[in-house]
């Protein structure tokens, strides 16, 4: 039995997807994708599954996500699922399909938060002085 474990990051969220042969079940943090809330996050995670509908019918996908907010968790899960499907099927056609739909489904987004510097309350803001 073939099993592919794949992890992806988005901002501070980390998603780990396990793709294996099965009955077509998809779970995110042990919750079935059909009842996963919020709905926008569910639709984002379903993107790669919609594009690879013929392949997903006989695969079980389990995703564990931690860190960050719900949007970045959904995007990290989406990337992990898409990348896991491509690695499992080893299909160049599926890879092309994902890249044509949205490049960030496989490539990821390299942006991260900038570290805080001295002299202010955040990365760029500095303490103001009025001289009076």
Helices and strands as residue ranges (DSSP letters): E 3-10, E 13-21, E 26-28, E 31-32, G 33-35, H 39-51, H 53-56, E 59-66, H 70-89, H 92-101, G 103-105
